[in-house]
Amino acid sequence: MAGKQVKSDDDKFQTNKSAKIIYGDNDRISHLPDDILVDLLSLLSLKEAVCTSVLSSRWHNLWKHTYSLNFDPHDSLQKEEKYVKWVNSVIRKHKAAILKDFVIRLRLSRTFQKDVNRWIEFAFARHVQRLELDLSKSSLVNCSLPQELLTQNTSSEIDFKPLKVLCLKSVDVTEEDIKFLLSNCPLLEELVVDRSLKLLNIEAC
């Protein structure tokens, strides 16, 4: 028939061979070492990383070892209660010993101060390197840093030394809090404090 291409047996063999190379092992990525898979998952959004747990039994717990926890809310988690429940659920399951990033971004009122305290302690207990708390709330009362954390009697599990970036928005801090952080975070490269209602005066050396 005019215009119709007829493949030879050799052509068909090459096509099938290519298909086998591409599709013959659908789960090649799962054969990679765990640490490489965790590196890959850490590049995804938290929601996407958690979704990989349904791929197979091999993937079920891998997301729990990701070293980046960015709680940037999607549409279904804009309400405070749902967001707080989501964060608490993730940190209960999380198993990584080290965190490169821990990011909270949502308007949260002081009603959830205990939860915020728990999140901050969780991050420092995992040697967090970048901590961002953006609780931008149009309110006269902000959440604050847990004072029991900012003392010389802090638990040995809490480690401020790896912290390199600290961003606090609508989180109340005092001059004493800033001095404590500057003294106990020797690797700190960037400190952002925005809309803190208690910070009136600060001197940093």
N, C-alpha and C positions, 0 to 999 in steps of 0.2 A: 504493500500500500504506500502510495506516495507520501513523503514527509514523515513516515514512521521510522523511528530508530530501532534497529534490532541489535541487542547486545549479544556478543559471543559468549561462549562458556567461560573464557578467560576473564572477560569483563565482569561477568556475574560473580566469579570467584573472588576477584579483587574487591567488589562491592560488599560481598558477604564477609570477607576478611576484615575490611574496615569497620563494618558494623559490629563485628565481634570485639574488635579492639576498643571501640567506644562504649558499647553496651554490654559486652560480655561479663563485665564485673561492675555492676551498678553501684557497689558500695566500697569502691577502692579507698575513698577518703577515710572510711572507718578503720582502715588498717594502719593509719598513721599513729605514731605514739601519742599518748594522752596529753603530754605537755604541748605538742604542736596543735592538737585539736583545741585545747584550752586557749592557746594564743589566738586561734582563728575565732573562737566564740567571743573572746574579749574585744574583737573588732566590731561585733554586731551590737545592735541595741539590746538592752536587757530583755525586752519582750521577745525579740527574735531568738536570742540565746536560749531562753526558757522553752520556746516552741520546739527546739531541736530534741528535747527529751522524749518526744513521741516517735522519733525515727526508728529506734531499735533499743534493745536492752543495753547495748554498748554506750549509747548516748544518754541514757536515762539520768545519770548523775553528773555528767561532765560540766553542765552549766553551773553547777554549785561550786565549781573551782575557778570560775572566771575571776580575774583580778580587777575588773572594771565594773562597778555598780553605779550606773547612771539612771536614777529614778526620774527620768523626764516623762511626765504623764501624757498618755494618749487620751483621746476623747472620752473614753469610758471611765477614766480615773480622775476627772476634774473635781469631784466632790471630796472634801477633806477626809471623811470617814473611810471611803473606799481606798483612797490613796494611802492613808496610814495603815490600813489593814494589809494592803499589798506590800508595803515596805517591811512591815513586821513579819509577814509570811516569808519573804525572801531571806531576811537576815537570820531567821530561825533555821533555815535549810542550808545556808551558805557555809562552805567548809574551807575555803582558801585561807591560808595562813597570812598572806600578804595582799594588800589592796593598793593598786596604783591610783585608782580614782574612786571617790565616793561622792555622788552628787545628788542633792535633794533640791527640787525646784517645784514649789507650789505654795500658794497662799495658805499659810497655816496660822491659826490663832494660838494664843497661850493655853487654850484648852488641852492642847496636845503636848505640853511641855515635857511630861514624863516620857513620851515616845521619842521626842527630839533628844532628850538626855540619853536614852538607850541607844539611839542611832550613833550619836557622837562617841559614846564609850565603845561601841562595837567597832567603829572605824579606827580609833586609836589603838584598840586591842589587836588590830590586824595591821599595824604599822603603816597606816595610810600615808601616801605621798602627796595626794592632792585631795583636799576636802572643800567642797562647796555647799553652803547652805543658803539657798535663796528662798526665804519664807515670806517674800514680799506681800505683806498684809496691810491693807489700808485701815490700820487700827491704832489706838493710842497705847496699846500694850503689846510689846513684842515678846517672842520667846527669848530666852537667854542661854548662855553657856552654863552647863551644870557646875556649880561652885565646888561641889565635892570632888570634881575632876581636876580643878585648877588649884591643887594644894600640894604641898611637899609630901603628904602622906598618901599620894595616889598609889593604887594597886600596882604591883610589879608587872602585871599583864599590860598595863597602859604604857604605850611607847610614843612619845612626842618627837623623838629624834629624826625619824625618816621624813617628817612633814616638809614639803618643799613649797606648796601653794595652799594658802588658806583664804577663802572668799566667804565673807559673812554679809548677807543682805537681810535687813529687817531682823537682825539678831542683836539683842542688847549685850554690849560688852562694856566693861569699865576700864579705866586706866590701869588698874591693878591686873586685870585679865590680860591686857596687851603686854604688860611688862613680864608677866609669867610666861606667856607664849614666846616672846622674844628671847627669854632666858633659857627656855627648855626646848626650843626648836632650832638647833644650830645650823640646819641645812635650809632654813626658810629663805626662799628667794622672792616670794610675792605675797603680800598681805593686803587684802581688800576689805574695808569695813564701810558699809553703806547703810544709811538710815538707822543707825544705832541711837536710841534716845537717851542713853546714859553716858555716852562718851562725850565729855565736854572739853577736856584738856588732854593732850598727849605729848609726851616727849620720847623720842626714839633715838637711841645711839647706835 
